[in-house]
Amino acid sequence: MGPTLPATLSGQPPRAEAMREAARKFEAQALGALLQPAFATVSGGSFGGGAAEGQWRPMLVDAYAEAWSRQGGIGLAASVLQEMLRAQSANASANASASASSSAGAGGGTGTDAANLSSTLEGGESPA
């Protein structure tokens, strides 16, 4: 078997992929929270009711929510991801400004922090 490629060669930086997965999991949790009360009103069910079904039903609802989010969900993950990227961009801009200010105040530094940040953002996903 040949060597595996690093995640950075797949076209997406690992951080952006982790953010996307976190947003999707958040959507799955939100869907589960919305579906639990709806399924709580269902009586009997396929398994004949009882204490065992009461214990397993929340897991079934969570599995439904997880599957729904993996199929695109209700669009909540996309909105959450967009806000996460916007916040990351604002934070990066603030850090770049602070770095540039401190470099200029320290006698005209090279600004390598800002250059590193810029190259990191260029290689990553657009935050807008």
N, C-alpha and C positions, 0 to 999 in steps of 0.2 A: 504494500500500500504506500502511495506517495505521501510526501509531507502535506500537512494542511496549511492553508493560507491564514494569516492573521486576520482578525476581524476588520482591521482598518483597510485591508485590500478588497473587502467585499463591497465597497462603495459607500458605506455608512459607518461613521465612527461608532464605537461600542457605546458611548454615552448616549447618543441619539437613539440607538436601538433600545437601550435600557429605559430611556424616558418614554418611548412609544409603548413598551411592555407595561410600564408602571401605569400609564394612562389607561390602557386596555383593562388591566386588573382593577383599577379604580371603577371603571364602568361596570365591570362584572359584579363588584361588590354593591354598587348602587342599584343595579338591576335586581340583585338578590334581595336587597332590603325592600325594594318595591314589590317584588313578587311574593315574599313570605306571607304578608297579611292576606293576599288574595288566595293563596293555596291553603291557608289556615281555615278558610270557610268551606272548603271542599270536604264533604263527609264521605266516609266509607272508602271509596277509591278502588283501584285495581287490586290492592292487596288485602281487602276486606276490613280495613280499619284496625283498631286496637292499639295497644301501647307500642308495639314494635314499629308500626307504620308511623306513629307519632315521633319516634326517634329518628327514623330514616328520612322522613319527608323533607326536613330542612336541607339535608344533603342532596336530595333530588332537585330541589328548587335551586340550590347553588350550582349544581351541574347544568341545569337549564340556563341559568344566567351566564355561566362561563361559556357555554356553547353559543349563546346568543351574541355575546360580546366578540367571540372569535369570528363570527359571521358578519361583523360590521356593527352590531348593536344598534343603538339609537342615535349615534353621532356624538355622544358625550365624550368618548375617548379622543376624538379629533379636536374638540373644543378644549379639553384639558391639556392635550399636547401642545396646542397652539399657545395657550397661556403659559405653559412651562417654558417653551422656547422664547416667548416674548420676555419673560422674567429673566431668563438666562442672558438674553441679548442686552437687556438693560443693565444687568449686573456686570457683564463684560465691558460695556461702554463706560460704566462708572469706574471700573478697575483700570481701564486704559487711560481715562482722564486723570485718575489719581497717580498712575505711574508716570504719565507725561509731566504732570505738575511736579512730582518729586524729582524727576530727572532734570528738569529745567532749574529747579531750585537748588540742586546739588552741584551746580556748575556745568550744566549742559551735558548730561549723560547721553549714552548712545540710544536710549529708548528701546533696548532689547526686549524688555518685558512687553511693551506694546507690539513690537514686531512679532514676538512669539505668539501673543494673543491673536493678532491678526492672521497669522498663518494657520493657527488652530481653527479659527472660525472659517477661513476660506476652505479648509479641508472638510469641514463639517456641513451639516444641514443648515439651510438658510433659516434664521429664526423668525422671519416674517411670514 
